[in-house]
Amino acid sequence: MEGTMLISYLILWALVIFLSLLVFALARQVGVLHERVAPAGALMPTNGPKVGEMTDVMSVSDLRGDAVAIGGADSAGLATLILFISPTCPVCKSLVPVARSLVSYEGRRMRLVFASDGDKIDQHVAYVSDLDIKDYPYLVSQALGLAYAVSKLPFAVLIGSDGTLRSKGLVNSREHLESMVESMDSGVASLQDYVEKNMPDFDESIREKAS
Amino acid sequence: MIDPLLPTAIALGFAFLFVAAAWHKLSARGRFEAILRDYRLLPEFLVRPIAMLMPVIELTLGLGWISGLSPRGTALASAVLLATYALAMTINLVRGRIYIECGCGFGTSTGEEQALSSSLVARNILLIVLALLPLAPTTGRDLGTFDFLVVVGSVLTAILLYAGSGQLIRNRAAIITWRGK
């Protein structure tokens, strides 16, 4: 009897440890799945101005009160990357250095502009000094956000030197921002757009395979 | 009166927990400093020294648990440290700053850090209760070989379940950020 109890006890222990391991592995797999299925390119909303359209010239005042022209052809021949951020958005904080490094890497063909909205100017001033972005224009304008249909932050808009809208979207990582520059260089707004233009029978071939 | 097996298992578990936590913080010191700053509880000049001090305290506690030197002091200090963490998290939860990382990443977990949530506070409270349990008087039974097998089994199971629950809390946070709110 003693021996049977001992064996059963040991087996139960082994099962408990094995089950715990299984639970942990399952939870981990679910976590990995969440990371994998996260969106891979800048998420482009369908409302607002379309990619390829000419942008309207807007005069927006920055934190110092100077007027900055946004949209339209740029006299210096520079493309404009507008990054919409906010002191209340946590992801923005990590994306600001990424945008700075990307624009400095892109050399002399692009200028970086930050944009935000809200009335609390002192909050914006503290934010700017906190992020060390005094050298860049920091626009505070609700009209600008409305014009480009900014719904979620951090949101980026890329306007070509000729004034056409090259790319826009919700950006969360360096890859998202780079995808926008890539989209400007290749002239392809998105993967869906590429498929539509270059592989008209792509959808059909997939449907055929599926059936 | 509690069986001496319980304090032994708890001591081993906490030794592992604190050493792993200290290792985690030491292996990414700059990161931990940024997380600590993001808690917005300390004046700027204190952030760096405290960020250095925390892993040292945790390591000391871990060694305290495993060595068995001054078990009461170790248990009390652990409870105080865990309570401090719980308080810091609660303050930021009340402030509504849930998207800061908790910095309570566990040695075995990889990938994303955890966002704050009330489940983490609940977990810390549970840990405080466990840390204080060895203060209760024991029956003074001598532990045999078989008891140590049970201790190792329970600690192993506890570590796995702890890591698993941590991962589930993290997954839940990921799902919440997907929904946008």
Chai-1 contact restraints between the chains, C-beta under 6 A:
chainA,res_idxA,chainB,res_idxB,connection_type,confidence,min_distance_angstrom,max_distance_angstrom,comment,restraint_id
A,W13,B,G153,contact,1.0,0.0,6.0,A-B,restraint_1
A,V16,B,T157,contact,1.0,0.0,6.0,A-B,restraint_2
A,I17,B,L156,contact,1.0,0.0,6.0,A-B,restraint_3
A,I17,B,T157,contact,1.0,0.0,6.0,A-B,restraint_4
A,S20,B,T157,contact,1.0,0.0,6.0,A-B,restraint_5
A,S20,B,L160,contact,1.0,0.0,6.0,A-B,restraint_6
A,S20,B,L161,contact,1.0,0.0,6.0,A-B,restraint_7
A,L21,B,L160,contact,1.0,0.0,6.0,A-B,restraint_8
A,V23,B,G164,contact,1.0,0.0,6.0,A-B,restraint_9
A,F24,B,L160,contact,1.0,0.0,6.0,A-B,restraint_10
A,F24,B,A163,contact,1.0,0.0,6.0,A-B,restraint_11
A,F24,B,G164,contact,1.0,0.0,6.0,A-B,restraint_12
A,A27,B,G164,contact,1.0,0.0,6.0,A-B,restraint_13
A,A27,B,Q167,contact,1.0,0.0,6.0,A-B,restraint_14
A,A27,B,L168,contact,1.0,0.0,6.0,A-B,restraint_15
A,R28,B,Q167,contact,1.0,0.0,6.0,A-B,restraint_16
A,V30,B,N171,contact,1.0,0.0,6.0,A-B,restraint_17
A,G31,B,Q167,contact,1.0,0.0,6.0,A-B,restraint_18
A,G31,B,R170,contact,1.0,0.0,6.0,A-B,restraint_19
A,G31,B,N171,contact,1.0,0.0,6.0,A-B,restraint_20
A,H34,B,A174,contact,1.0,0.0,6.0,A-B,restraint_21
A,P90,B,Y99,contact,1.0,0.0,6.0,A-B,restraint_22
